[in-house]
Amino acid sequence: MVRVTTTNRRDVLRAGAGLAAGGALAAGCGAGHAAPSPTPAAPSPSGRPAASAKAAPAPHAYPGQPAQITHGPRTRSQVALTFHGQGDPVIAHSLLTTAEQHGARLTVLAVGTWLDEHPDIARRILDGGHDLGNHTQRHISVNDLPEAGARKEITDCADRLKRLTGSIGTWFRPSRSPTASPLVARLARTAGYPHVLSYDVDSLDYTRPGAAAVTRNVLADVRGGSVVSLHFGYPDTVAALPALLHELDRRGLRAVTTTELLS
């Protein structure tokens, strides 16, 4: 069992409070939440993965699973914590490190413009043993776009991922909606994603309810096979993660990548 000491939790809470003071926040996927303008970062000298870096896994189909996946097998004592990838990279690094220290692996659905601004984060996610996927290029309401615009949102982000990692990513999740419209689901399949990744548990962390509320929101509905929606960019989520992982462990639920959950 993973133990979260008082000292460790205090350190994480202090880090979250410090990040909150910085005010760098990502947008949630709920309607009406506008994305802030993140601080630009200098791009890497090349847009290609390092020669020594292994290509990331490609998406593949899971027989027996629906086109839009909301959860994995209920018989498994595993859950997938999935993160919408956008916002201050300092918070993202903190979340990844905290998860790894507790033996957890995450699924990150990255926004293409975020990858443009912080290209090193893609390899950091993969090197930590986490899943990396596509959350559209600009994090706008992809279901509301005409076909050409929706296709471009999907393929532009896929292109970024492939250039940085050698793969279009293992998953696609639509932006600004938990599920894809029939058009967007079809375009995602054409782009190479056999499934749309949705979720059955919403942490509501993008509403900034406080760390304790984030933890309560997840624990109220999570069970074996659940796919949980969380976000990079929110200090509340950093502060909530150790207690959340500790309670999942106490319930006999292990946080794994979505690929592992469905394999």
Backbone torsions as a table, in degrees:
resi	resn	phi	psi	omega
1	MET	NA	137.6	178.0
2	VAL	-78.7	131.7	178.1
3	ARG	-106.0	132.1	175.8
4	VAL	-105.2	108.5	-177.5
5	THR	-76.6	159.5	178.1
6	THR	-60.2	-40.0	-179.2
7	THR	-63.8	-46.1	-179.1
8	ASN	-62.4	-42.5	-179.1
9	ARG	-65.9	-38.1	178.0
10	ARG	-62.3	-39.5	179.9
11	ASP	-63.6	-42.3	-179.7
12	VAL	-66.9	-42.8	178.0
13	LEU	-61.8	-39.9	178.9
14	ARG	-64.3	-40.1	178.5
15	ALA	-63.6	-41.6	179.1
16	GLY	-63.7	-40.0	179.7
17	ALA	-64.9	-39.3	179.4
18	GLY	-65.4	-39.2	178.7
19	LEU	-67.8	-36.2	178.9
20	ALA	-60.8	-38.3	-179.8
21	ALA	-63.9	-28.3	180.0
22	GLY	-71.2	-25.4	174.5
23	GLY	75.4	13.4	179.7
24	ALA	-90.2	107.4	-172.8
25	LEU	-127.9	147.2	176.2
26	ALA	-95.1	163.5	179.8
27	ALA	-89.0	144.3	173.7
28	GLY	-82.2	173.2	-179.5
29	CYS	-91.5	3.7	175.7
30	GLY	-72.1	149.7	179.9
31	ALA	-61.7	141.3	174.1
32	GLY	91.3	-2.4	178.5
33	HIS	-98.6	108.9	-177.7
34	ALA	-82.3	143.1	-179.8
35	ALA	-76.0	134.3	175.5
36	PRO	-74.0	168.3	177.3
37	SER	-90.7	107.1	-179.6
38	PRO	-71.3	158.4	178.2
39	THR	-69.6	123.1	-177.6
40	PRO	-64.6	147.5	175.0
41	ALA	-120.9	150.4	-179.4
42	ALA	-66.1	134.5	179.0
43	PRO	-70.8	160.0	177.6
44	SER	-69.7	156.7	-178.8
45	PRO	-55.9	-35.5	176.1
46	SER	-126.3	151.5	178.0
47	GLY	-87.6	8.4	-175.0
48	ARG	-100.6	154.4	175.0
49	PRO	-66.0	152.6	178.8
50	ALA	-60.1	149.5	-175.1
51	ALA	-59.6	-31.7	-177.2
52	SER	-86.0	-7.1	-176.3
53	ALA	-80.5	133.3	177.6
54	LYS	-75.1	140.2	179.0
55	ALA	-61.7	142.6	-178.9
56	ALA	-71.9	157.7	177.7
57	PRO	-61.9	147.6	176.5
58	ALA	-92.6	159.6	176.3
59	PRO	-68.3	152.2	172.9
60	HIS	-148.8	163.9	-176.2
61	ALA	-81.7	148.5	177.5
62	TYR	-116.0	99.6	-178.9
63	PRO	-55.4	137.4	-179.7
64	GLY	90.4	-13.3	177.6
65	GLN	-93.3	146.0	179.6
66	PRO	-71.0	168.8	178.7
67	ALA	-61.3	-35.0	176.4
68	GLN	-115.2	111.7	-174.4
69	ILE	-90.9	124.8	176.4
70	THR	-106.1	-23.4	179.1
71	HIS	-160.6	165.2	176.6
72	GLY	-96.3	-168.4	-178.9
73	PRO	-59.7	130.6	-178.7
74	ARG	-73.2	-13.2	-179.3
75	THR	-81.6	-8.0	-176.0
76	ARG	-93.9	142.5	177.7
77	SER	-90.7	50.8	-179.0
78	GLN	-136.0	153.4	172.9
79	VAL	-136.9	157.7	175.9
80	ALA	-112.4	119.9	173.1
81	LEU	-92.7	112.4	-175.6
82	THR	-109.9	135.5	-173.9
83	PHE	-119.6	131.8	172.8
84	HIS	-76.8	116.6	-169.9
85	GLY	-89.1	102.4	179.0
86	GLN	-166.8	160.6	174.5
87	GLY	104.0	-169.7	-176.4
88	ASP	-58.1	121.2	-179.3
89	PRO	-65.3	-22.2	176.6
90	VAL	-61.5	-42.0	178.3
91	ILE	-66.9	-41.0	178.5
92	ALA	-60.2	-46.0	178.9
93	HIS	-62.2	-39.2	179.5
94	SER	-63.6	-44.0	178.9
95	LEU	-63.7	-43.5	179.8
96	LEU	-62.6	-45.7	-179.1
97	THR	-64.0	-43.9	179.3
98	THR	-60.6	-44.9	178.8
99	ALA	-59.8	-45.3	-177.7
100	GLU	-65.2	-37.7	178.4
101	GLN	-63.3	-26.0	179.5
102	HIS	-99.0	9.3	178.2
103	GLY	75.0	17.3	-178.4
104	ALA	-99.4	151.6	174.1
105	ARG	-124.9	142.5	-171.4
106	LEU	-114.0	169.8	170.0
107	THR	-119.5	123.8	-177.6
108	VAL	-113.8	122.2	174.8
109	LEU	-101.5	106.1	-168.7
110	ALA	-91.6	141.9	172.7
111	VAL	-83.7	135.1	-174.5
112	GLY	-60.2	-41.4	179.9
113	THR	-65.4	-30.8	175.8
114	TRP	-65.7	-41.3	176.3
115	LEU	-65.4	-36.3	176.4
116	ASP	-61.4	-40.6	-176.8
117	GLU	-79.8	-29.7	-176.4
118	HIS	-133.7	67.5	-172.3
119	PRO	-62.7	-26.4	-178.7
120	ASP	-70.0	-18.0	-175.2
121	ILE	-67.7	-28.5	-179.4
122	ALA	-62.4	-47.5	179.9
123	ARG	-69.6	-32.9	177.6
124	ARG	-61.4	-42.2	179.4
125	ILE	-62.3	-48.6	-177.7
126	LEU	-67.0	-40.1	-179.2
127	ASP	-65.0	-22.9	177.1
128	GLY	-83.1	0.2	179.6
129	GLY	86.0	16.9	-177.4
130	HIS	-96.5	160.0	171.9
131	ASP	-78.9	149.0	176.2
132	LEU	-132.9	130.8	-179.1
133	GLY	-140.5	-169.4	-169.1
134	ASN	-106.8	126.2	177.7
135	HIS	-124.1	35.8	-178.4
136	THR	73.2	165.5	-174.0
137	GLN	-76.3	-42.7	-172.2
138	ARG	-119.3	2.3	179.5
139	HIS	57.6	45.8	173.1
140	ILE	-107.1	176.4	-175.5
141	SER	-73.6	89.9	-172.6
142	VAL	-65.5	-30.7	179.5
143	ASN	-65.9	-21.3	-177.6
144	ASP	-92.7	-2.0	-177.1
145	LEU	-85.5	153.1	170.1
146	PRO	-66.6	166.9	-172.0
147	GLU	-55.1	-45.9	-177.5
148	ALA	-63.5	-40.7	-179.9
149	GLY	-68.3	-41.5	178.6
150	ALA	-64.9	-42.0	178.4
151	ARG	-59.8	-43.4	-178.4
152	LYS	-64.8	-38.9	176.8
153	GLU	-58.9	-40.6	-178.3
154	ILE	-74.2	-49.2	-173.7
155	THR	-74.4	-30.8	177.6
156	ASP	-64.2	-42.8	177.7
157	CYS	-67.9	-40.1	177.2
158	ALA	-59.2	-39.7	179.0
159	ASP	-63.8	-41.8	177.8
160	ARG	-60.2	-47.9	-179.1
161	LEU	-60.9	-43.2	-178.6
162	LYS	-66.2	-39.5	179.7
163	ARG	-65.2	-36.2	-176.7
164	LEU	-85.1	-29.7	-170.6
165	THR	-127.5	-11.2	-175.8
166	GLY	87.9	2.2	-178.8
167	SER	-143.1	153.0	176.1
168	ILE	-77.9	1.3	-178.8
169	GLY	97.0	158.2	-174.1
170	THR	-86.0	-17.4	-174.1
171	TRP	-141.5	156.2	168.7
172	PHE	-124.4	133.4	172.5
173	ARG	-128.8	131.0	178.8
174	PRO	-68.5	152.3	177.5
175	SER	-91.8	146.0	177.4
176	ARG	66.3	19.3	176.7
177	SER	-163.4	141.2	177.6
178	PRO	-71.4	-22.5	-179.3
179	THR	-129.1	156.5	178.8
180	ALA	-91.6	145.9	171.1
181	SER	-67.1	161.9	177.0
182	PRO	-54.1	-39.3	178.6
183	LEU	-62.4	-49.5	-177.5
184	VAL	-65.5	-38.5	176.8
185	ALA	-62.1	-40.0	178.1
186	ARG	-66.3	-42.7	179.6
187	LEU	-64.9	-36.6	177.6
188	ALA	-64.3	-42.7	177.2
189	ARG	-61.2	-42.8	179.0
190	THR	-62.4	-33.9	179.6
191	ALA	-75.7	-11.5	176.6
192	GLY	117.9	7.2	-179.6
193	TYR	-106.2	105.7	-177.7
194	PRO	-64.4	-25.8	-177.3
195	HIS	-129.8	151.5	166.1
196	VAL	-96.5	132.6	-179.6
197	LEU	-96.2	111.1	174.8
198	SER	-101.9	-148.4	179.9
199	TYR	-164.3	160.7	178.2
200	ASP	-115.0	-5.1	178.8
201	VAL	-131.6	124.7	179.4
202	ASP	-111.1	118.5	-179.9
203	SER	-72.0	-21.5	-175.7
204	LEU	58.0	27.7	-178.4
205	ASP	-65.5	-25.4	-179.8
206	TYR	-68.9	-11.9	175.4
207	THR	-84.9	-0.5	179.1
208	ARG	56.0	54.7	-176.1
209	PRO	-83.6	-5.5	-173.5
210	GLY	102.8	152.0	-175.0
211	ALA	-60.0	-43.0	-177.9
212	ALA	-62.3	-38.4	179.9
213	ALA	-69.8	-37.2	176.1
214	VAL	-58.6	-47.1	179.4
215	THR	-61.8	-46.2	179.8
216	ARG	-61.1	-43.1	-178.3
217	ASN	-58.8	-42.0	-179.8
218	VAL	-71.2	-48.5	-173.9
219	LEU	-67.5	-22.7	-179.8
220	ALA	-66.5	-30.1	-172.6
221	ASP	-121.2	-12.4	-173.2
222	VAL	-71.0	144.0	173.0
223	ARG	-155.7	177.7	-177.5
224	GLY	-52.4	131.6	-180.0
225	GLY	87.9	-5.3	-176.3
226	SER	-64.6	148.2	170.0
227	VAL	-114.0	119.4	-171.8
228	VAL	-105.2	134.3	176.9
229	SER	-94.1	121.4	175.9
230	LEU	-135.6	176.0	-177.5
231	HIS	-136.3	142.1	161.6
232	PHE	-72.0	159.0	173.2
233	GLY	99.6	-3.5	-176.7
234	TYR	-121.7	117.6	178.9
235	PRO	-56.5	-32.2	177.7
236	ASP	-56.9	-36.5	-177.5
237	THR	-71.0	-40.0	175.1
238	VAL	-58.6	-47.4	-177.5
239	ALA	-66.9	-31.9	-177.0
240	ALA	-79.1	-26.1	-168.3
241	LEU	-60.0	-45.9	-179.4
242	PRO	-59.4	-45.4	179.7
243	ALA	-65.8	-38.2	178.7
244	LEU	-63.4	-46.8	179.6
245	LEU	-64.8	-38.1	178.1
246	HIS	-62.0	-43.7	-178.7
247	GLU	-71.2	-37.8	175.3
248	LEU	-60.1	-42.8	178.5
249	ASP	-62.8	-41.0	179.4
250	ARG	-62.2	-32.6	178.9
251	ARG	-84.2	-0.2	-179.6
252	GLY	80.7	21.6	-180.0
253	LEU	-108.8	128.7	-178.0
254	ARG	-107.3	134.9	179.2
255	ALA	-83.7	117.1	-178.0
256	VAL	-128.5	170.2	174.1
257	THR	-66.9	158.4	177.2
258	THR	-63.6	-34.3	176.6
259	THR	-59.0	-45.0	179.6
260	GLU	-68.0	-39.7	-178.7
261	LEU	-59.0	-36.6	-174.9
262	LEU	-96.8	-8.7	-176.5
263	SER	-74.9	NA	NA
